[in-house]
Amino acid sequence: MKLRVAIYLLLLVVAGSLVTCTDHSVPGVTPGSSPARLRVKSLTSELPNNVAKVSSFTYDGQGRLSSILTYQTPDSTVAELVYNVYLYDSQNRLTRLQRTRIPFPRPQNNQSVDGTSYVYSYNALGQVSAINAPNMLAWTYSYNAANQLARAVSRFSLPQFTIEGDIQFAFTGKNLTQTTGGTIIRYQGMPPGTSDRFPGVGPATYTHDDKINPFYGIPVIPPFTGGFGTVLSGPTSPGALFGGTDNVLNLSQNNVLSETPPSGQGYPLVTYQYQYNATNLPTVRIKTTGLPNPTGSVTIETLRFEYESY
């Protein structure tokens, strides 16, 4: 058990999630609403332990997301920092996400404890075909005729264990309505053909509101912790805010209201409640979780959105 806990904590550091856009060619889009000319300025994640983490967004001269600085309130000078930088090529495609963690107390010479770089590859149609990360962590993607994500496959291998994910996605119109498949982990010495389930996107059906999803079709928005969450970072994953080709929160043009897993499989029911501004953009998102047909539910995060004009 100690080995498995240690392995899981390691994965929280090295694992990642991906990118998406409405046609998966990753143009230089801006999180927000084009008609209202608003974009996300910051996200504040309020957790049950009275901890709040702020993610502050910056944009380049072309309106593309260029960086996100995340820190714990109330003062970034006395807290750990996580800095994400987005790099694009001459075709306006996201090619690399560089992620750096700066601890507190600060190390000498402002050296970061760890830095990770995620490299994006594209197919002939300009769709994200693969993402490669350190330590042999890789994802590959395929799409349907409507240029929507159809399948995401992940693999991560070390001598002690191997993680494999295979998720299929089904849409109704421009909203994700079902996922099938899952992610497994095999430990060294397990009998052939056996495995354990690994956290991440699993089989579920989804419902949505009729309002604007400000993160539909944008580069990855990673969580605060020293990694991305899990190999396939879904809404049930620790710290996953938005973002990722396989993240159900930004695959749809409208906001997810519920994620309902099949009964009897042990996946939690996840629901979201929203407050909106006058332009139908969410200003507050309350996330709760519980078992299917629960006797009660638990609020695990309140996410507050701040926008700016541009």
C-alpha positions as CSV (number, residue, x, y, z in Angstrom):
1,M,0.0,0.0,0.0
2,K,2.8,2.4,0.8
3,L,4.4,1.8,-2.6
4,R,1.1,2.5,-4.3
5,V,0.6,5.7,-2.4
6,A,4.1,6.8,-3.3
7,I,3.5,6.0,-6.9
8,Y,0.3,8.0,-7.0
9,L,1.9,11.0,-5.4
10,L,4.7,10.8,-8.0
11,L,2.1,10.8,-10.8
12,L,0.5,13.9,-9.4
13,V,3.8,15.6,-10.1
14,V,4.6,14.2,-13.6
15,A,1.2,13.7,-15.2
16,G,-0.5,16.2,-17.4
17,S,-3.5,17.1,-19.5
18,L,-3.8,18.5,-22.9
19,V,-5.3,21.1,-25.3
20,T,-8.4,21.5,-27.3
21,C,-10.3,23.9,-29.5
22,T,-13.5,23.8,-31.5
23,D,-11.8,22.4,-34.5
24,H,-8.7,21.1,-32.6
25,S,-6.3,23.1,-34.6
26,V,-5.5,25.3,-31.6
27,P,-5.8,28.9,-33.0
28,G,-4.8,31.8,-30.8
29,V,-8.1,32.0,-29.0
30,T,-8.9,33.9,-25.8
31,P,-10.9,32.4,-22.9
32,G,-14.2,34.3,-22.8
33,S,-16.9,35.7,-25.0
34,S,-16.0,37.3,-28.3
35,P,-19.4,39.2,-28.8
36,A,-19.0,40.8,-25.4
37,R,-15.2,41.2,-25.8
38,L,-14.6,39.8,-22.4
39,R,-11.9,37.4,-21.4
40,V,-10.9,35.6,-18.2
41,K,-8.7,37.7,-16.0
42,S,-8.4,35.3,-13.0
43,L,-9.9,32.2,-11.4
44,T,-10.1,31.8,-7.6
45,S,-10.5,28.3,-6.3
46,E,-12.0,28.2,-2.8
47,L,-11.5,24.8,-1.2
48,P,-13.2,23.2,1.9
49,N,-10.1,23.7,4.1
50,N,-10.4,27.5,3.8
51,V,-7.6,27.7,1.3
52,A,-8.0,29.8,-1.8
53,K,-5.8,29.7,-4.8
54,V,-5.7,32.4,-7.5
55,S,-4.8,31.8,-11.1
56,S,-3.9,35.1,-12.9
57,F,-4.1,35.1,-16.7
58,T,-2.0,37.2,-19.1
59,Y,-2.3,37.6,-22.9
60,D,0.1,38.5,-25.7
61,G,-0.5,41.2,-28.3
62,Q,-2.5,38.8,-30.5
63,G,-4.9,38.1,-27.7
64,R,-3.5,34.6,-27.1
65,L,-3.1,33.2,-23.6
66,S,0.6,33.6,-22.8
67,S,0.9,32.7,-19.1
68,I,-0.9,31.8,-15.9
69,L,0.6,32.6,-12.5
70,T,-1.0,30.6,-9.6
71,Y,-0.6,31.2,-5.9
72,Q,-2.3,30.8,-2.6
73,T,-3.9,33.9,-1.1
74,P,-3.5,36.3,0.5
75,D,0.0,37.1,-0.5
76,S,2.0,35.6,-3.4
77,T,5.3,36.6,-1.9
78,V,4.9,34.2,1.0
79,A,3.5,31.2,-0.8
80,E,4.4,28.6,-3.4
81,L,4.1,29.8,-7.1
82,V,3.2,27.8,-10.2
83,Y,4.0,29.5,-13.5
84,N,2.7,28.3,-16.8
85,V,4.0,29.7,-20.1
86,Y,2.3,29.0,-23.5
87,L,4.5,29.0,-26.7
88,Y,3.1,29.2,-30.3
89,D,4.5,28.6,-33.7
90,S,4.3,30.7,-36.9
91,Q,1.0,29.1,-37.7
92,N,-0.5,30.3,-34.4
93,R,-0.5,26.8,-32.9
94,L,0.3,26.0,-29.3
95,T,3.5,24.0,-29.5
96,R,4.8,23.9,-25.9
97,L,3.5,24.4,-22.4
98,Q,6.3,25.1,-19.9
99,R,5.4,24.7,-16.2
100,T,7.5,25.8,-13.3
101,R,7.0,25.4,-9.6
102,I,8.7,27.9,-7.2
103,P,8.4,26.8,-3.6
104,F,8.2,28.9,-0.4
105,P,10.5,29.5,1.3
106,R,12.3,30.6,-1.8
107,P,15.4,28.6,-2.7
108,Q,18.7,30.3,-3.2
109,N,19.1,32.1,-6.6
110,N,15.4,31.8,-7.1
111,Q,15.9,28.3,-8.6
112,S,12.7,26.3,-9.1
113,V,12.3,22.9,-7.6
114,D,10.9,21.4,-10.7
115,G,10.1,22.4,-14.3
116,T,8.2,20.4,-16.9
117,S,7.7,20.9,-20.6
118,Y,4.8,19.4,-22.7
119,V,5.3,19.3,-26.4
120,Y,2.4,19.3,-28.9
121,S,2.3,17.6,-32.3
122,Y,-0.2,18.0,-35.1
123,N,-1.6,16.0,-38.0
124,A,-2.1,17.1,-41.6
125,L,-5.5,18.6,-40.7
126,G,-3.9,20.8,-38.0
127,Q,-5.4,18.8,-35.2
128,V,-3.5,17.9,-32.0
129,S,-2.3,14.3,-32.7
130,A,0.0,13.8,-29.8
131,I,1.5,15.4,-26.7
132,N,4.7,14.2,-25.2
133,A,6.0,14.9,-21.7
134,P,9.0,13.8,-19.6
135,N,9.5,10.2,-18.4
136,M,7.9,8.5,-21.4
137,L,4.4,10.1,-20.7
138,A,2.5,10.4,-23.9
139,W,-1.0,10.9,-25.3
140,T,-2.4,10.4,-28.8
141,Y,-5.7,11.6,-30.2
142,S,-8.2,10.9,-33.0
143,Y,-11.3,12.8,-34.2
144,N,-14.7,12.3,-35.8
145,A,-15.9,13.7,-39.1
146,A,-17.1,16.9,-37.2
147,N,-13.5,17.5,-35.9
148,Q,-14.6,16.6,-32.4
149,L,-12.4,14.5,-30.1
150,A,-13.3,10.8,-30.6
151,R,-10.6,9.0,-28.7
152,A,-7.8,9.8,-26.3
153,V,-5.1,7.2,-25.5
154,S,-2.4,7.7,-22.9
155,R,0.5,5.6,-21.7
156,F,3.1,6.0,-18.9
157,S,5.5,3.3,-18.1
158,L,8.1,2.7,-15.4
159,P,9.7,-0.6,-14.2
160,Q,7.4,-0.6,-11.2
161,F,4.1,0.0,-13.0
162,T,2.4,1.0,-16.2
163,I,-0.6,3.3,-16.7
164,E,-2.8,3.0,-19.8
165,G,-5.8,5.1,-20.7
166,D,-8.3,4.7,-23.5
167,I,-11.3,7.0,-23.5
168,Q,-14.0,7.4,-26.2
169,F,-16.1,10.5,-26.6
170,A,-19.6,11.0,-28.0
171,F,-21.3,14.3,-28.8
172,T,-24.8,15.6,-29.4
173,G,-24.4,18.8,-31.4
174,K,-21.5,20.7,-29.9
175,N,-21.8,19.2,-26.4
176,L,-20.2,16.1,-25.0
177,T,-22.9,13.7,-23.9
178,Q,-21.1,10.4,-23.1
179,T,-17.6,9.0,-22.3
180,T,-16.7,5.3,-22.3
181,G,-13.5,3.5,-21.4
182,G,-11.2,4.4,-18.6
183,T,-7.6,4.3,-17.2
184,I,-5.9,1.4,-15.5
185,I,-2.7,0.9,-13.6
186,R,-0.7,-2.4,-13.6
187,Y,1.9,-2.9,-10.9
188,Q,4.9,-5.1,-11.2
189,G,4.1,-8.6,-10.1
190,M,0.4,-8.5,-10.7
191,P,-1.1,-11.6,-12.3
192,P,-1.4,-11.4,-16.1
193,G,-4.6,-9.7,-17.2
194,T,-5.3,-7.9,-13.9
195,S,-5.1,-4.2,-13.1
196,D,-6.4,-1.5,-10.8
197,R,-8.5,1.5,-11.9
198,F,-6.7,4.8,-12.0
199,P,-8.4,8.1,-11.3
200,G,-9.4,10.3,-14.3
201,V,-12.1,10.4,-16.9
202,G,-14.4,7.3,-16.7
203,P,-17.6,6.2,-18.3
204,A,-20.4,8.7,-17.7
205,T,-23.2,10.8,-19.3
206,Y,-23.3,14.6,-19.2
207,T,-25.9,17.3,-19.1
208,H,-25.3,21.0,-19.8
209,D,-26.8,24.5,-19.3
210,D,-27.5,26.8,-22.2
211,K,-24.9,29.5,-21.3
212,I,-21.5,30.3,-22.7
213,N,-18.6,28.1,-21.6
214,P,-15.6,30.5,-21.4
215,F,-13.1,27.7,-21.8
216,Y,-14.6,26.0,-24.9
217,G,-11.7,25.4,-27.3
218,I,-8.7,27.0,-25.5
219,P,-5.3,25.8,-24.4
220,V,-4.9,23.8,-21.2
221,I,-5.7,25.4,-17.8
222,P,-3.8,23.2,-15.4
223,P,-4.5,23.0,-11.6
224,F,-2.4,24.5,-8.9
225,T,-0.7,21.4,-7.6
226,G,2.8,20.4,-8.7
227,G,1.5,18.6,-11.8
228,F,-1.7,18.4,-13.7
229,G,-3.7,16.1,-11.5
230,T,-3.8,12.7,-13.1
231,V,-2.9,11.1,-16.5
232,L,-6.4,11.8,-17.7
233,S,-7.5,14.9,-15.9
234,G,-11.3,14.9,-15.6
235,P,-13.6,16.9,-13.3
236,T,-13.2,14.3,-10.6
237,S,-9.5,14.7,-10.6
238,P,-7.7,16.6,-7.8
239,G,-7.4,20.3,-8.7
240,A,-8.5,20.1,-12.3
241,L,-10.0,23.5,-13.2
242,F,-10.4,23.4,-17.0
243,G,-8.4,22.4,-20.0
244,G,-7.2,19.3,-21.7
245,T,-8.2,17.5,-24.9
246,D,-9.7,14.8,-22.7
247,N,-11.1,17.2,-20.0
248,V,-14.9,17.1,-20.1
249,L,-15.2,20.7,-18.8
250,N,-14.0,22.3,-22.0
251,L,-15.1,19.9,-24.7
252,S,-18.6,21.5,-24.9
253,Q,-19.8,24.9,-26.0
254,N,-22.0,25.0,-22.9
255,N,-21.2,24.4,-19.2
256,V,-21.4,21.0,-17.7
257,L,-24.2,20.6,-15.1
258,S,-23.7,16.9,-14.2
259,E,-21.5,13.9,-14.8
260,T,-23.4,10.7,-14.0
261,P,-21.5,7.4,-14.0
262,P,-23.0,4.0,-14.6
263,S,-24.4,2.5,-11.4
264,G,-22.4,0.0,-9.5
265,Q,-18.9,1.0,-10.8
266,G,-17.9,3.2,-7.9
267,Y,-17.4,6.4,-9.8
268,P,-18.8,9.5,-8.1
269,L,-21.7,11.6,-9.3
270,V,-20.4,15.2,-9.9
271,T,-22.7,18.2,-10.2
272,Y,-22.1,21.9,-10.9
273,Q,-24.1,24.9,-10.0
274,Y,-23.4,28.3,-11.7
275,Q,-24.1,32.0,-11.3
276,Y,-23.9,34.1,-14.4
277,N,-23.3,37.7,-15.4
278,A,-25.3,39.8,-17.8
279,T,-23.5,38.3,-20.9
280,N,-24.3,34.7,-19.8
281,L,-20.7,34.0,-18.7
282,P,-20.3,32.1,-15.4
283,T,-19.1,34.1,-12.4
284,V,-19.3,31.3,-9.8
285,R,-19.2,27.5,-10.2
286,I,-20.0,25.3,-7.2
287,K,-18.8,21.7,-7.5
288,T,-20.4,18.9,-5.5
289,T,-19.8,15.2,-5.5
290,G,-21.4,12.1,-4.0
291,L,-22.4,8.6,-5.0
292,P,-25.1,8.0,-7.6
293,N,-28.5,8.4,-5.8
294,P,-26.7,9.9,-2.8
295,T,-28.2,10.5,0.6
296,G,-26.2,13.7,0.5
297,S,-23.5,15.5,-1.4
298,V,-20.4,17.4,-0.5
299,T,-19.2,20.7,-1.9
300,I,-15.6,20.3,-2.8
301,E,-14.8,23.6,-4.6
302,T,-16.2,27.0,-5.3
303,L,-14.6,28.6,-8.4
304,R,-14.9,32.3,-9.0
305,F,-14.4,33.9,-12.4
306,E,-13.2,37.4,-13.0
307,Y,-13.3,38.9,-16.5
308,E,-11.7,41.9,-18.2
309,S,-12.6,43.8,-21.4
310,Y,-10.2,43.7,-24.3
